């Protein structure tokens, strides 16, 4: 089948032992069920390139859903079926634990014809268990070998059962259209390369398998750009013509906003340099404009993206945990209110219990970078075109306004040229603006941010001590009445501590709190001692009394003459 080369030795040498042992176990189960099973796609591509990739996709010549059920039962996992496409996702325990337990239980049921294979699997599994102590649950994609028919461009396909060759033919590029046979055991490790994927790897080319590839699935346009950037491959001449034709004919426009945003998220998962190259090429091909008329890419944005490389190296693809145990919100998440999570910035020392200096969400950071130069209306339009909630768009607009305010504040200087920005002012703006981690990250990378602003933000982010040690009990013992006034005084003490005017000890902070309280006028105390809702109601009544007779409210909420 295909190329016919056997890659068993490559698998033993370059795959983690648990992965090799797992594939041997799949071989055993497939032989027992009488089906041929293959591992295919990106896993094979990266194995040939000697790159790490543990995303295992299994293709079954026959009933893939039945084999997924068998795999889950045999290995103690769960399974989720997608009957429309003949696919399933099997969730298993971490592979090293899975194989260390299954290797011992499989010995009684093994046949004499596969005893050597199973002995090898048990040996590899035992070594893997000794090598690794813990790991993430494994998710294995299982599908029936199938043909796909697209009733119209950019639609979801109709599928029918087929052979491994036709299954590979439906894929996007030749480098992704290779498989390794797992069963029967006599053919374990045989490479199936019907469409010269290895040849295209040798020539460093991205090539489609047929002329209608981009018409059937226009998302492959962005995928071609991304793979070209990731592997430093060129898009083959005829493939580039097909790609440009698909863009010119508007097929990419037919994709849903959700599928377009998925491609942005995929780019965000690459390194900063690869993402920058991919976006530059996407811009030159007109793809960003077809995602949204407002999107563009330029050298300055590329420099900002690359400047965040050190920040991105601290990140996971998903938001890192907030110190309180909740997830860190992003610029694309809603603000405070019902159902909203806490903002990431809760004050200096936020990171005291966090091992990652900045809990960034890569996709949110890239989206923020793309939209931050835009007007409010344009940002709302971009989010709508990506089918993202309007509450997320409003949150993003607020973060853009916060960032611009920080830029303006950072350039404030006195008449004699001395800087008048206080560290506490920066902290207050971050806190009151409910700053997302992506906002802080982009401020640190943005050319409009002054050096002093970047220094202040860095200093605040990296504070490793609890800045404020005051509690309500401390304030009450100092004679300060309970109520909103406590928050006002704590904010004043926090500002003084951040600016270095008050020590970090509880005693010093209590003394400063008492000083702030004594300095307040009776009117200030009365105003801050009232519950916020009551205070607002009294202010509204006072304004009504002052309003001249004969004046009313306009539709815009202001006084009309």
Secondary structure, 3 states (H helix, E strand, C coil): CCCCCECHHHHHHHCCHHHHHHHHHHHHHHHHHCCEEEEECHHHHHHHCCCCCCCCEEEEECCHHHHHHHHHHHHCCEEEEEHHHCEEEEEECCHHHHHHHHHHHCHHHCCHHHHHHHHHHHHHHHHHHHHCCCCCCEEEEEEECEEEECCCCCCCCEEEECCHHHHHHCCCEHHHCCEEECCCHHHCCEEECCCCHHHHHHCCEECECCCCHHHHCCHHHHHHHHHHHHHCCEECHHHHHHHHHHHHCCCHHHCCHHHHHHHHHHHHCCCHHHHHHHHHHHHHCCHHHHHCCCCCCCHHHHHHHHHCHHHHCCCECCCCECCCCCECCCCCCCCCCCCCCCCCCCCCCCCCCCCCCCCCEHHHHHHHHHHCCCCHHHHHHHHHHCCCCHHHHHHHHHHHHHHHHHHHHHCCECCCCCECCCHHHHHHHHHHCCCCHHHHHHHHHCCCCCHHHHHHHHHHHCCCCCCCCCCHHHHHHCCCCCCHHHHHHHHHHHHHHHCCCCCCCHHHHHHHHHHHHHHCCHHHHHHHHCCHHHHHHHHHHHHHHHCCCCCEECCCCCEEC
